[in-house]
Amino acid sequence: MIRGKKIRKPLRKLKIQEKAEMEQELTPDFIDENEELTMLSAVDLIVTLAEDSELSSLFFEKADRFITFLSERQGITKIQAVLLALFAESSASGNKSDFADVARYLDCNSVQVLQYKGEVDDLVRKGMLRMIRNNMNGSYDYAVTQSFLESLAKNEPFQRKSYKNASGIQFFQHFYDITHLRHEDELSSELMFEEIERLMDENPDLSYVKALRNIGMSAESEAVVTHMCRHLVLCGTVNIPMSHLVFLFDAQHQKYNFDRAMSEGRHFLVREGWVENAFSEGFKDKDEYQLTAKARETLLQEFDIKQPENKGCDVVRSDSIVAKELFFNDEVMHQLEGLAELLDEGHYMSICNRLKEKGRRQGFACLFYGEPGTGKTESVLQMAKKTGRDIMQVNISQVKSMWVGESEKNIKAIFDRYRAVAKNSKKVPILLFNEADAVIGKRKEGAERSVDKMENSIQNIILQEMETLDGIMIATTNLVQNMDDAFERRFLYKVKFEKPELAQRTKIWQSMLPELSEKTADKLASAYDFSGGQIENITRKCDIESILYGNDYVTDEKIEQYCREEKIVKKGGAHIGFI
């Protein structure tokens, strides 16, 4: 507008749409009192009379007819009519203006104009003006909205955008339009919150609005959770980075305080269980958030939002597991077959229901223990394959953090994650704690070192979760000699895996290298007291060599060589195997 002080008259070009252009420019000395006013002519006359007027009483007296006409037709105050006319003149020529520009045009000081900021904010609120952040100094410029310019050209009162009778999808589309203005710095946080409130006020019967308002959140929390719901409903986006949330706030201190409150779990949305950290490989991601199952179920029922599969790297799908034949002694086979039968969906649900009727816990915690390479983990995989259950696999070493309290939070988050996945899965998955040696050992009494205290805290959390477990948990370990008694009591099923006997070793050789003769397989089984894992290592080496050099390269002699290489000789002559 008003940049360079003088305003030209680009609005006159718009008058072609309603009548021929005036033959000469109006001046304070030439005003036809009998001429029928239009929106455009009223704006034009106000702008002409306002120049260098200092907003004096004389100006308001001369321009009263035009100001009154515009204010009454648009439902705004008289000072708003003056300011809107000035901003409209600037916008029609493709410019934008700030309060200093207005002050220069009126020939008055900036402080005098700044007293009307509330009036300007109200024009933004009404949808007649829009804000544009000045990236040079962080202040705001203003321009009239395109819809307001169009109403001037049509000589019609401006109709504020109505949100009434919106469908659920339309509600979130309107919400996006509002927050997009905030993202582009065309709307302050305060005005955005007000506009979101109006959107909900005009759609009180929507199930989403009813459910949200029934919770009793602050305007800030409503905006954040609705923003996340909008992403899920319209875009299918589950995880929202913090950078996509803080834009809702104007000031840096507001962004900082919101970020801290969320990350520390103090914010209402986290504290009350509406929003949680997103997960990556079973652990919470501090920089991303997602709606909780509680939030989705409470707020988004009408949208039939399917629970995100959450099939991250920590979840092994049952249909991705390669079927393998395993060989154990009769006792282990009997125990594993019994567990597989228990985990068959029909039997599992029936048993859980019966236990519930008796007031008993419905969780099943199992311990697979024994030497390395004896098939503990593979048994879990094959059981999952057979029963159609996914596996949520946890690596304890990745849980521990150098930060005080973080390890405990990570462990708790794993069980929270498991409950969410279990609740939204057709079949309850298996929670697998692989190589759990570090957490099932005896707790340290009188622990003083922070590391020892952390270990004890982690164990206590796991013990408590096992006590209230509603699902299937399997832990594998190589060591049980030092197992804490509390853990031993909580494992309902315990299966000991031992190195395969001669008969099982022969079957394993034949299963993994079908081209071996029975005589050679028996010879290898007799000569080398290998675990199944060690035999698998050797057969994989055979496969690699065959690919590189051809099938004829891998002879019985070569296999014997690989067997010798698989052994590591300790000082003193004892042999140990490894995978």
Residue pairs with C-beta under 8 A, 6 or more apart in sequence:
1 7
1 86
1 87
1 89
1 90
1 91
1 93
1 95
1 96
1 97
1 101
1 102
1 105
2 86
2 89
2 90
2 95
2 97
2 101
2 102
2 104
2 105
3 90
3 95
3 97
3 101
5 104
5 105
6 51
7 47
7 51
7 86
7 89
7 90
7 105
8 93
9 25
9 44
9 47
9 89
10 89
10 92
10 93
11 40
11 43
11 44
11 47
11 88
11 89
11 92
11 152
12 21
12 22
12 44
13 21
13 92
14 40
14 92
14 149
14 152
14 153
15 21
15 22
15 38
15 40
15 41
17 153
17 154
18 38
18 40
18 153
18 155
19 38
24 30
25 48
26 44
26 45
26 48
27 48
28 48
28 49
28 62
31 45
31 62
33 65
35 41
37 65
37 66
37 69
38 155
39 70
39 73
39 151
39 152
39 155
39 156
40 152
40 153
40 155
41 66
42 66
42 67
42 69
42 70
42 85
43 70
43 84
43 85
43 88
43 89
43 152
44 89
45 63
45 66
46 63
46 66
46 67
46 70
46 81
46 82
46 85
46 86
47 85
47 86
47 89
49 59
49 62
49 63
49 66
50 59
50 63
50 82
50 85
50 86
50 105
50 106
51 105
51 106
51 107
52 105
52 106
52 107
53 59
53 106
53 107
54 106
54 107
54 108
55 82
55 106
55 108
55 112
60 67
60 78
63 82
67 78
67 81
67 82
68 78
68 81
70 76
70 81
70 84
70 85
71 77
71 78
71 80
71 81
73 157
74 81
74 84
74 128
74 157
74 158
75 157
76 84
76 122
76 123
76 126
76 128
77 119
79 116
79 119
80 119
80 120
80 122
80 123
83 102
83 116
83 119
83 120
83 123
84 123
84 128
84 129
84 144
86 97
86 102
86 105
87 97
87 102
87 129
87 142
87 143
87 144
88 144
88 148
88 149
88 152
90 96
90 97
90 101
90 143
91 143
91 144
91 149
92 149
95 143
96 132
96 141
96 142
96 143
97 141
97 142
97 143
98 134
98 139
98 140
98 141
98 142
99 110
99 113
99 114
99 117
99 120
100 110
102 113
103 109
103 110
103 112
103 113
106 113
120 129
120 142
121 188
121 191
123 129
124 130
124 131
124 142
124 187
124 188
124 191
125 191
125 194
125 195
126 158
126 160
127 145
127 147
127 148
127 158
127 160
127 161
128 144
128 145
128 148
128 158
129 142
129 143
129 144
129 145
129 148
130 142
130 143
130 144
130 145
130 181
130 186
130 187
131 140
131 141
131 142
131 185
131 186
131 187
131 188
132 140
132 141
132 142
132 143
132 185
132 186
133 139
133 140
133 141
133 185
133 186
134 140
134 141
140 185
147 158
147 161
148 158
151 157
151 158
151 159
162 202
163 171
163 174
163 198
163 199
163 202
163 203
164 202
164 203
165 203
166 174
166 199
166 202
166 203
166 206
168 206
168 207
168 208
168 233
168 302
168 303
169 233
169 234
171 199
171 203
171 206
171 208
171 209
172 226
172 229
172 230
172 233
172 234
173 234
174 199
175 196
175 199
175 226
175 227
175 230
176 230
176 234
178 187
178 192
178 195
178 196
178 199
179 192
179 196
179 223
179 227
179 230
179 248
181 187
181 192
182 188
182 189
182 192
182 247
182 248
183 247
187 195
188 250
189 248
189 249
189 250
189 254
190 250
192 223
192 248
193 219
193 220
193 223
196 219
196 222
196 223
196 226
197 219
200 209
200 212
200 213
200 222
203 209
204 210
207 301
207 302
208 229
208 299
208 300
208 302
211 298
211 299
211 301
212 222
212 225
212 226
212 299
215 274
215 298
217 225
217 268
217 269
218 268
220 248
220 258
221 267
221 268
221 269
221 274
223 248
224 245
224 248
224 269
224 275
225 269
225 274
225 275
225 291
225 295
225 299
227 240
227 244
227 245
227 248
228 240
228 245
228 275
228 289
228 290
228 291
228 295
229 291
229 295
229 299
229 300
231 237
231 240
232 238
232 291
232 296
232 300
232 305
233 300
233 303
233 305
238 278
238 290
238 291
238 308
239 278
239 285
239 288
239 289
239 290
240 278
240 288
240 289
240 290
241 287
241 288
242 259
242 262
242 263
242 287
242 288
242 289
245 258
245 262
245 289
246 255
246 258
246 259
249 255
249 258
258 267
260 266
261 267
261 270
262 269
262 270
262 275
262 289
263 286
265 271
267 275
268 274
269 275
270 276
273 292
273 294
273 295
274 291
274 292
274 294
274 295
275 289
275 290
275 291
275 292
275 295
276 284
276 289
276 290
276 291
276 292
276 416
277 284
277 285
277 286
277 288
277 289
277 290
277 413
278 284
278 285
278 288
278 289
278 290
279 285
279 310
279 312
279 314
279 413
279 417
280 312
280 313
281 312
281 313
281 314
281 398
282 312
282 313
282 314
282 392
282 393
282 394
282 395
282 398
282 414
282 417
283 398
283 399
283 410
283 413
283 414
284 409
284 410
284 413
290 308
291 299
291 300
292 420
293 307
293 420
293 423
293 424
296 305
296 307
307 420
307 423
307 424
310 417
310 420
310 421
311 317
311 390
314 392
314 393
314 394
315 390
315 391
315 392
315 393
315 421
315 429
316 381
316 384
316 390
316 391
316 392
316 393
317 390
318 384
318 385
318 387
318 388
318 389
318 390
318 391
321 381
321 382
321 384
321 385
323 382
323 385
324 378
324 381
324 382
325 511
326 375
326 378
326 379
326 382
326 532
327 500
327 504
327 507
327 508
327 511
327 532
328 336
328 375
328 497
328 500
328 504
329 498
329 500
329 501
329 504
332 495
332 496
332 497
332 498
335 493
335 495
336 379
336 383
336 495
339 366
339 383
339 493
339 495
340 383
340 386
340 387
341 347
342 348
342 351
342 364
343 364
343 383
343 387
343 389
343 430
343 472
344 387
345 387
345 388
345 427
348 387
348 428
352 362
355 361
355 362
356 362
361 467
361 468
361 469
361 470
362 470
363 466
363 468
363 469
363 470
363 471
363 472
363 473
364 469
364 471
364 472
364 473
364 492
364 493
365 466
365 469
365 473
365 474
365 475
365 490
365 491
365 492
365 493
366 472
366 473
366 474
366 475
366 491
366 492
366 493
366 494
366 495
367 474
367 475
367 476
367 477
367 480
367 491
367 493
367 494
367 495
368 376
368 377
368 379
368 380
368 474
368 475
368 476
368 477
368 495
368 497
369 376
369 476
369 477
369 478
369 479
369 480
369 494
369 495
369 496
369 497
370 376
370 478
370 496
370 497
370 498
371 478
371 497
371 498
371 499
371 531
372 478
372 531
372 533
372 577
372 578
372 579
373 531
373 532
373 533
373 534
373 536
373 577
373 578
373 579
374 497
374 498
374 499
374 500
374 531
374 532
374 533
375 497
375 532
375 533
376 476
376 497
377 432
377 434
377 476
378 532
379 495
379 497
380 391
380 430
380 432
380 474
380 476
381 391
383 389
383 430
384 390
384 391
384 430
387 427
388 427
389 427
389 428
389 429
389 430
389 472
390 421
390 425
390 427
390 429
390 430
391 429
391 430
391 432
392 417
392 418
392 421
392 429
392 430
392 431
392 432
393 432
393 434
394 414
394 431
394 432
394 433
394 434
395 434
395 435
396 433
396 434
396 435
396 436
396 438
396 439
397 435
397 438
399 407
399 410
399 411
399 414
399 458
400 407
400 410
400 454
400 458
401 407
401 410
404 450
404 454
407 454
407 457
407 458
408 454
408 457
408 458
408 461
411 458
411 461
411 462
412 461
412 465
414 431
415 431
415 461
415 465
418 429
418 431
418 471
419 470
419 471
421 429
422 428
422 429
422 470
422 471
428 471
428 472
429 471
429 472
430 472
430 473
430 474
431 471
431 472
431 473
431 474
432 473
432 474
432 475
432 476
433 439
433 473
433 474
433 475
433 476
434 475
434 476
435 476
435 477
435 478
436 475
436 476
436 477
437 477
437 478
437 479
438 455
439 455
439 458
439 459
439 462
440 459
440 475
440 477
440 483
440 484
440 487
441 479
441 482
441 483
441 484
442 482
442 483
442 484
443 455
443 456
443 459
443 460
443 484
443 486
444 452
444 455
444 456
447 453
447 455
447 456
459 484
459 487
463 486
463 487
463 490
466 473
466 487
466 490
467 490
475 491
477 483
488 494
499 529
499 530
499 531
500 508
500 531
500 532
502 525
502 526
505 524
505 525
505 528
505 529
505 530
505 535
506 518
506 521
506 522
506 525
508 525
508 532
508 535
509 516
509 521
509 524
509 525
509 535
510 516
510 518
510 521
512 535
512 536
512 539
513 521
513 539
513 542
513 559
516 524
516 559
520 556
520 559
524 559
524 560
524 563
527 563
528 534
528 563
528 566
528 567
529 577
530 538
530 563
530 566
530 577
531 577
531 579
533 577
533 579
534 566
534 577
534 578
534 579
536 579
537 566
537 579
538 559
538 562
538 563
538 566
541 562
542 554
542 558
542 559
542 562
545 553
545 554
545 558
546 553
546 554
566 577
567 575
567 576
567 577
568 575
568 576
568 577
568 578
569 575
570 576
